[in-house]
Amino acid sequence: MLSLTMNDAAAELLGVLGGLAAGEPPGGLVPSLREHAAQGLVRRGEVLTWASSVGNAAGAPSLFNNLTAWECSDSSFHLEDFVPVDVATVDDAPVISSDDQRILLMHGVAFALEFSRLVYALDPPSPVRCIVGANETNATFRFHQIRPGESWNMPDLDKYRLDKMVVADITPATT
């Protein structure tokens, strides 16, 4: 099962009430994000990580209070590093226009769908949550396994007042 949840700000920015096709990036997912997904996922003990990661949860610093936080930190990357958008600098801080935030969010959702193929290929299967967030300074993608009692994001995505948030839960059948 694939479940897609977003806060009102993301739904409005993506125009999804007019249909999901409105959320597809112009020209499709950028090749650099396809290449990023192509590296694949690996299971290292109790965690999932990018195949290229050198992270090791067994030696994780104590600042990570659980494996979910570790996975989110290790898997996180900035979408603006892969998607060509204008990032201005104002008072030494990055600024991304609303139009470019929309582009980044669209690519983040498209990437989550591409990423879901990796999750469905895991053996054994494991439920995974993808979290895409965009705001006026950056846009990020991160993932973690769905574990009882652990969550990186707040369940009510509308509590993120400054961010446009999209969460994709990928839960392959286990039988």
N, C-alpha and C positions, 0 to 999 in steps of 0.2 A: 504494500500500500504506500502511496505517496500522498502526503498531506502538505498543503501549502497554506501558510498563515501569514498575514501582513497587517501592520497597523494602518489606521485610516490615512495617515500621511503618505505611506508608500502606495496604497491602493489608489489614492487620488493622483499622485505623481505619475504612476504607471498607466492610469486610465483603465484599470482592469474591469470596471463595471461595464465597459463597452465590449468586453471579451478578452481572452488571454492573448490573442494575436497582437493586441496593442502593447503587450509587454515584451515582444520579441525584438532584440536589438536590430537596428538597420544593418542589413548585410549579414546577419547572423553573428554567432559568437566569434570573437576575434581569434585568429590562429594562435596567438601567444597563450590564450587561456586554454585552448584545446591541447596545446603542447604541455601545459602545466598539468592538466588532468591525465595526460598520457603517461606521466611518470608512475602512476598507480599508487595504490595503498598497500601498506604492510601491517601486519599485526605483530607487535613486539610485546610479548607478555600479555598484559591486560589492556593495552592501549592500541589504538589505530593511529597511524601517522603516514605522512607522505613517504614514498619509497626513498626519496632523496634526503629525507631528514636524518640528521645525526643524533636527534633527541633520544634520550633513554629515560623512561619514567622511573626506573628503579633508582636512578641517581638524581631524581628531580629535587630541586631546592625546596625547602620547607615553606616557601611562600605559596606554593600550590596546595590548597587545602584538600583537594581530591583529584582523582584521575580526569574528571571532566574539565577542570580548570587547566590541567596540564595539557590535555589534547587541544583545547581551544587556543592556548598560547602557542603551542608547537605548530598548529595547522594554519594559523592566521596569516593572511597576506593582504596587501593593499591592492585593490582593483585598479586604481589609477596608475599603478606601476605597469599594468598590462594593456589597459584600454586608453587609446589616444584621446585625452580630454585636456582642456585648458585648466591649469592650476595656477592661479595668480598668487602673488605674494603681496599681502597688505599688512603693514606693521609687523614684519617678520613672521607672519602666520599664513599658511596656505588658505586659499579661498576658491571654492568650486561653485560655479553657478548652479541654479536649480535645474537648468536644461542638462548640464553635464552630470549632475547627481542622478538625473533620470536615466541617462545613458549608462552610467556605472551600475545603477540598480538593475537595469534590464540585463546587462551582461552578468551580473551576479546571480540573478534568477536563472538565466540560460546556463550558466556554469553549474549551478546546483543540479539542474536537470541532467547535464552531461556527467557530473560527478555521481549521480544516482546509479549509473551503469557500473561504476566501480564498486559501489556498495552491494548491488545485486550479485556481483561476481565473488563476493567474499565467501570463504569456506572455513569455518562454519558461518552461516548468516549472522548478521548483527544489526540491530536498529541504530541508525545514525541521524543526527540532527545537523542541518546546515543553517548557519546564521549569516545573513547578509544585512549590512547596515550602511547607510549613506547619510552624510551630513555636509555642512558647508566646508569642512576641512579635509575629509577623506571618505573612502568607502572600503569596507573590509568584507572578507569572506573567511569563515572559520567553520570547523566541524568538531563534533564529539559524539561518542557513542551515547545512546540514550540509556541511562542507568537509573534505577529506582532511587529516589531521594536526592538526586544531583541534577542541577540545571545551571547552565551558564547565564541564560537570559531570564528576564522576568516573564512570567506567563502572560500578563496583560501588556501586549506590545504597544498599546496606546500610551502607556506610562513613559515611553521614550519620547519626550517632547521635542528634542532637537534632532532626532534621528528618524529616518525612514527605515523601518525594519521589516524584513521578510524572513520567515523560518520555514524550512522544508524538512519534514520528518519522513525519513525513508525507512520503512519497516518491512523487509522481505519476509515472506512466509517461512516458517521454520520447519514445516513438515513437507 
